[in-house]
Amino acid sequence: MRENLFSSIPYTILTLLVLYVLWTIVPPILNFAFFDAVWSGSDRNACANAEQGGLQPQGWFGGCWAYVGAYFNQFIYGRFPVDEQWRVNIVGILFFGSLIPLLIPKAPFKRENIAFLLGIFPIAALILLTGGHFRFEGFLPGTGFIFAPGASKFWADYIIASLIILALVAMIARGSDRDPGPGMRSTAIVLGVIAVALFVLTIDFGLNHITTDRWGGLLVTMVIAVTGITASLPLGIALALGRRSSMPIVKLFSVIFIEFWRGVPLITVLFMSSVMLPLFLPEGVTFDKLLRALIGVALFSAAYMAEVVRGGLQALPKGQYEAASALGLNWGQSMRMIILPQALKMVIPGIVNTFIGLFKDTTLVLIIGLFDFLGQIQSSFTDPTWATPVTSLSGYFFAAAVYFVFCYAMSRYSMFMERRLDTGHKR
């Protein structure tokens, strides 16, 4: 303590000042959150502290956690039907049950976990949360004649689009020096997986259909955050590589995309996705409001992620690229096995910082009518049953605690991964 806190007169003054600030702030917070708080009750009267020895008048002194307990279900599920909330619980169990082993370095079956999280889990979550049994309509004009009457026009469109993609891949591969076989096979596998996923989504599992306007609370926050984080990282990597590409068209597109989305506030993006985007769609074509918000958040976050990844790519010495070429690796192999692993390791703090910012920015969806966790808490303030001077303070305190837990966990895990992946020479 003498060396770190009181080694000099300025350090001593600074230490005493910090201790005074902590003494001024921490005890009132503890009194409000714990010692003077009310933990049970059925209405606002439960949070009124009784007169204490005739010296203190009746009033509101501590946190009204009875109100938080009464609204806890809505804070988590929003207006999701109570008898259907087991579906949300299963989605949460599947997500955290597969994510936690994936984050543990020594846990086995990493590839299986990744395949489940990226392939099976999104489909299962979509079916459980919405009810499944989607009806896909055609998206290419004049393709309804391929199937007999009564068949889904969507599948005709999908087959035509798949054939077009396969033809383009074959043309590109034929114009290069590589054998078109592996590229064709990989593309066919991807299209086949997409076809299976779409087919599964059309199956009727007997679940009641729940529209997204009934979602709310922490459910919406997690859906937006997880979707944005999952989509922004690969998109950001692709944009960062495109911005450093030697192909002028690819580089120009990447630069325009990144600078456009970085130059527009997220609030504007959400307004555009909710209000303006439907005006540009063909007549009769519409998207779910939550889906529009997900797309806007993912693209917005991808632009920032691209700059973080580009910083890591530029920080690598030129000798790494030359070493990859000397080993006879092509561009894809060098990026996958040498360049990107080192670049991503160097920018772990920036990546996690972007993730944390995205998680907190989900609160902005309230302006387009989506009640996320904080929005659901704010909507509960209008209930006269719990109208007290400490209702809003209790709600915001609870929201701050929940956001802190998630953000602090992401921050600590990033620090753990930095220490684990650190290959520098320490003294």
Secondary structure, DSSP 4 states (H G I P E B T S, - for coil): -TTTTSSSHHHHHHHHHHHHHHHHHHHHHHIIIIIT-B---SSGGGGSBPPBTTTB-SB--S-BHHHHHHHHHHHHHTT--GGGHHHHHHHHHHHHHHHHHHHSTT-S-HHHHHHIIIIIHHHHHHHHHH-----PPP-STT-TTSSPTTS-HHHHHHHHHHHHHHHHHHHHHHTSSS-HHHHHHHHHHHHHHHHHHHHHHTS--SPPP--GGG--BHHHHHHHHHHHHHHHHHHHHHHHHHHT-S-HHHHHHHHHHHHHHHTS-HHHHHHIIIIIHHHHSPTT----HHHHHHHHHHHHHHHHHHHHHHHHHHHS-HHHHHHHHHTT--HHHHIIIIIHHHHHHHTHHHHHHHHHHHHHHGGGGGGGT--BHHHHHHHGGG-GGG--TTHHHHHHHHHHHHHHHHHHHHHHHHHHHHHHH--SPP-
